[in-house]
């Protein structure tokens, strides 16, 4: 059952659930952050419309800098601004930032603990027709390995807005990952968002195994699904399907990949004894890797990983690609059943 404490979108399972691009939340968040703090500035690499930086540029032209197709320069300039009292946001496709300018981010931003916010847009294979060259599926791994770096992967447009606003208030280098395609809005304005705090979106009903799911009581999970980004909707759909088969699932939104909410993850892993991670990213080094590294030290349990399995994507319709590469609802259901056999 959906966690009532989170005040999630009650239409999350409906066919007519509202759908918006996650990247829209970045544009909305920039306007709010810019109004709250005059030190917020925005830099872009010739993609202000695609990255939703355009509205900020129109409202605050004196605080917007168009750098052209020069992501390395953009990172280095932002690093200087970040150690000079400004709060710079830099935006481009994730394949180019942090893809093309990773060394500048490492040396000029992370090494100097410069207060720069890196917005990586069009991440994951849901970019679709743009193809493998533009589908950033390694960015979580390359960014979370950097010292001083925080990593946010919001699940929908509303959470993206909250993550952008929160990043402006936090000190230090921060990477925020945004998907391009429209996706279901799972949260509401009242849903809490706290950096570093994972949220339990779905809990098993206490009476689910007796065929009375939905009683409002929380039962013991058989497995925990930990996800981030737009694929959290598939995780929720899978949990609902599994409940029909009397398989109790807890679904966690780990929107902060770094720092990981170790307390929540440890607690649910100990209760369930099995974990499945879900992300639109390579299974190596991303959220799944972060969870596995932590649990290996504190609570080794059987795990399965939903994501790209050491392959590149290709051109195609976003939803078709997610299904082809094993990240659909049926794939998550299959991973849950597989990990349960290993308990």
C-alpha positions in Angstrom: 0.0 0.0 0.0 1.1 3.6 -0.6 2.6 5.2 2.4 0.0 7.7 3.6 2.5 9.7 5.6 4.2 10.8 2.3 1.0 12.3 0.8 1.8 10.8 -2.6 -0.3 11.3 -5.7 -3.4 9.2 -5.2 -3.7 8.7 -9.0 -0.3 7.2 -9.3 -1.7 3.9 -10.5 -4.3 5.4 -12.8 -3.9 5.4 -16.6 -4.6 9.1 -16.7 -2.0 10.0 -14.1 -0.4 13.4 -14.8 2.9 13.1 -16.7 5.6 15.7 -17.0 9.2 15.7 -17.9 11.4 15.5 -14.8 13.6 18.2 -16.3 10.7 20.7 -15.9 11.2 20.7 -12.2 14.7 22.1 -12.7 13.4 25.2 -14.4 10.8 25.7 -11.8 13.3 25.2 -9.0 15.8 27.6 -10.5 13.2 30.4 -10.4 12.4 29.8 -6.8 16.0 29.5 -5.8 16.9 32.6 -7.8 14.2 34.7 -6.1 15.2 33.5 -2.6 19.0 34.2 -3.1 20.5 36.8 -5.4 23.8 34.8 -5.4 22.2 32.0 -7.5 23.5 32.2 -11.1 23.0 29.9 -14.0 25.4 28.8 -16.8 24.4 26.8 -19.8 26.1 25.2 -22.8 23.9 26.3 -25.6 20.9 24.2 -24.4 18.8 26.6 -22.4 15.5 25.4 -23.8 16.2 21.7 -23.5 17.6 22.1 -20.0 14.7 24.4 -18.9 17.2 27.2 -18.0 15.3 29.5 -20.4 12.9 30.9 -17.8 15.7 31.9 -15.4 17.5 33.6 -18.3 14.5 35.7 -19.1 13.7 36.7 -15.5 17.3 37.2 -14.4 19.4 38.0 -17.6 22.2 39.6 -15.5 22.6 36.3 -13.7 22.5 34.0 -16.7 25.6 33.1 -18.7 25.5 31.4 -22.1 28.8 29.6 -22.6 28.1 27.9 -25.9 29.2 24.4 -26.7 32.1 24.5 -24.2 31.3 22.3 -21.2 34.9 22.3 -19.9 35.0 26.1 -19.8 31.6 26.2 -18.2 32.7 23.9 -15.3 35.9 25.9 -14.8 34.2 29.3 -14.8 31.5 27.9 -12.4 34.3 26.7 -10.1 35.6 30.2 -9.8 32.1 31.6 -9.1 31.5 28.9 -6.5 34.5 29.9 -4.4 33.7 33.6 -4.7 30.3 33.6 -2.9 28.1 32.7 -5.9 25.9 29.6 -6.2 26.3 28.6 -9.8 24.2 26.0 -11.5 25.6 24.5 -14.7 23.4 22.7 -17.2 23.8 20.6 -20.3 23.0 17.1 -21.4 24.5 14.6 -18.9 26.4 12.9 -21.8 28.4 16.2 -22.0 28.3 17.5 -18.4 29.5 15.5 -16.5 30.4 13.3 -19.5 32.7 15.6 -21.5 33.9 17.8 -18.6 34.5 15.2 -15.9 38.1 16.2 -15.4 37.3 19.9 -14.9 34.5 18.9 -12.5 37.0 16.7 -10.6 39.9 19.2 -10.4 38.3 22.6 -10.4 35.0 21.9 -8.6 35.3 18.8 -6.4 38.9 19.2 -5.4 38.4 22.8 -4.4 35.0 22.0 -2.7 33.5 24.8 -4.9 29.8 25.5 -4.3 28.7 24.4 -7.8 25.5 22.6 -8.7 25.8 20.3 -11.8 22.5 19.6 -13.6 22.8 16.6 -15.9 19.9 16.5 -18.3 18.6 13.9 -20.8 20.1 11.1 -18.6 19.3 7.4 -19.2 18.1 5.5 -22.2 14.7 7.2 -22.0 16.3 9.9 -24.1 15.1 7.5 -26.8 15.8 8.4 -30.5 18.9 10.4 -29.7 20.7 7.1 -29.3 23.6 5.7 -27.3 25.9 8.7 -27.7 23.4 10.9 -25.9 22.2 8.4 -23.4 24.2 9.0 -20.3 24.0 5.7 -18.3 27.3 6.0 -16.4 26.9 9.4 -14.8 25.8 8.3 -11.3 28.9 6.2 -11.0 31.3 8.8 -12.3 29.9 11.5 -10.0 29.4 9.6 -6.8 33.1 8.5 -6.8 34.2 12.1 -6.5 35.1 13.3 -3.1 32.9 16.2 -1.7 30.2 15.4 -4.3 26.5 14.9 -3.4 24.2 13.1 -5.9 20.5 13.5 -6.3 18.3 11.5 -8.7 14.7 12.9 -8.4 11.8 10.6 -9.4 9.5 13.2 -10.9 9.1 16.8 -11.8 7.9 17.9 -8.4 10.8 16.2 -6.6 13.2 17.7 -9.2 12.0 21.1 -8.2 12.5 20.4 -4.6 16.0 18.9 -5.2 17.0 22.0 -7.2 15.9 24.3 -4.4 17.6 22.1 -1.8 20.9 22.1 -3.7 20.9 25.9 -3.7 20.8 25.9 0.1 23.4 23.2 0.6 27.1 23.9 0.6 29.3 22.1 -1.8 29.4 20.3 -5.2 26.1 18.6 -6.0 25.0 16.6 -9.1 21.3 16.4 -10.0 20.2 14.0 -12.6 17.2 14.7 -14.9 15.4 12.6 -17.4 14.0 14.0 -20.6 10.8 12.0 -21.3 7.5 12.7 -19.7 6.9 10.3 -16.8 4.2 9.9 -14.1 4.1 12.4 -11.3 4.2 10.2 -8.2 4.7 12.8 -5.5 2.8 16.0 -4.5 3.8 19.4 -3.2 3.2 18.0 0.3 5.5 15.0 -0.1 8.6 15.5 2.0 12.0 15.8 0.4 15.0 15.9 2.7 18.5 15.5 1.2 20.1 12.3 2.4 16.8 10.8 3.6 15.2 7.9 1.7 11.5 7.6 1.7 9.4 4.4 2.0 6.8 4.8 -0.8 5.1 1.4 -0.5 4.7 -0.9 2.5 3.2 -4.4 2.6 -0.1 -4.6 4.3 0.0 -6.5 7.6 -2.7 -8.9 6.3 -1.5 -9.3 2.7 -0.6 -12.9 3.2 -4.1 -13.6 4.5 -5.6 -12.1 1.4 -6.7 -8.9 2.9 -4.2 -6.4 1.5 -5.0 -2.7 2.1 -5.9 -2.9 5.8 -3.8 0.1 6.5 -1.4 -1.8 8.8 2.2 -2.3 7.9 3.5 -5.9 7.5 6.9 -7.5 7.3 8.4 -7.3 3.8 9.7 -10.4 2.0 11.9 -8.2 -0.2 12.9 -4.5 -0.5 13.0 -2.6 -3.8 15.3 0.4 -3.7 15.0 2.7 -6.7 15.5 6.2 -7.9 14.4 8.3 -10.9 11.5 7.7 -13.2 11.8 3.9 -12.9 10.3 4.2 -9.4 6.9 4.1 -11.0 7.7 0.7 -12.5 8.8 -0.4 -9.0 5.5 0.7 -7.5 3.6 -1.1 -10.3 5.6 -4.2 -9.6 4.9 -4.1 -5.9 1.2 -3.8 -6.5 1.4 -6.9 -8.8 3.4 -8.9 -6.4 1.0 -8.1 -3.6 -1.7 -10.0 -5.6 0.6 -13.1 -5.3 0.9 -12.6 -1.6 4.6 -11.4 -1.9 5.2 -8.5 0.5 7.3 -5.7 -0.9 8.7 -2.5 0.5 9.6 0.2 -2.1 12.1 2.9 -1.2 12.8 6.1 -3.0 16.5 6.7 -2.6 16.5 10.0 -4.4 19.8 10.8 -2.7 22.4 8.3 -3.9 25.2 10.1 -2.1 25.1 10.4 0.9 23.1 7.2 1.0 20.5 6.9 3.8 22.3 4.1 5.5 20.0 4.0 8.5 16.8 3.4 6.5 18.4 0.9 4.0 19.9 -1.1 6.8 16.7 -1.3 8.7 14.6 -2.5 5.8 17.3 -4.9 4.6 17.5 -6.5 8.0 13.7 -7.0 8.1 13.4 -8.4 4.6 16.6 -10.2 4.0 16.6 -9.6 0.2 17.1 -6.5 -1.9 16.4 -5.5 -5.5 17.7 -2.2 -6.8 16.1 -0.3 -9.8 17.8 2.5 -11.8 18.0 3.7 -15.4 21.7 3.4 -15.4 24.4 0.8 -15.7 24.1 -1.8 -12.9 27.8 -1.2 -12.1 28.6 1.8 -9.9 25.3 3.4 -9.6 22.6 3.2 -6.9 22.8 -0.6 -6.9 26.6 -0.4 -6.4 26.2 2.1 -3.6 23.7 -0.1 -1.8 25.7 -3.3 -2.3 28.9 -1.7 -1.0 27.1 -0.6 2.2 25.2 -3.8 2.8 28.3 -5.9 2.2 29.8 -4.3 5.4 26.7 -4.1 7.5 24.1 -6.7 6.4 25.0 -9.0 3.5 21.8 -10.2 1.8 20.9 -11.6 -1.6 20.6 -8.8 -4.2 19.4 -8.4 -7.8 20.1 -5.4 -9.9 17.7 -3.8 -12.5 19.4 -1.5 -14.9 21.6 -1.7 -18.1 23.6 -4.9 -18.0 27.0 -3.8 -19.3 25.6 -2.7 -22.7 25.0 0.6 -24.5 21.5 1.6 -25.5 20.2 2.4 -29.0 17.8 4.6 -30.8 14.1 3.9 -30.2 11.0 4.9 -28.4 11.7 5.5 -24.7 9.2 2.9 -23.2 10.3 0.3 -25.8 13.9 0.7 -24.8 13.1 0.4 -21.1 11.3 -2.9 -21.9 14.0 -4.2 -24.3 16.8 -3.6 -21.8 15.1 -5.3 -18.9 13.8 -2.4 -16.8 10.1 -3.0 -17.2 7.5 -4.0 -14.6 7.7 -7.7 -15.5 11.5 -7.6 -15.2 11.3 -6.1 -11.7 8.7 -8.8 -10.7 11.1 -11.4 -12.1 14.0 -10.0 -10.2 12.0 -10.1 -6.9 11.0 -13.7 -7.4 14.6 -14.6 -8.3 16.1 -13.0 -5.2 13.5 -14.6 -3.0 14.8 -18.0 -4.1 18.2 -17.1 -2.8 17.1 -16.1 0.7 
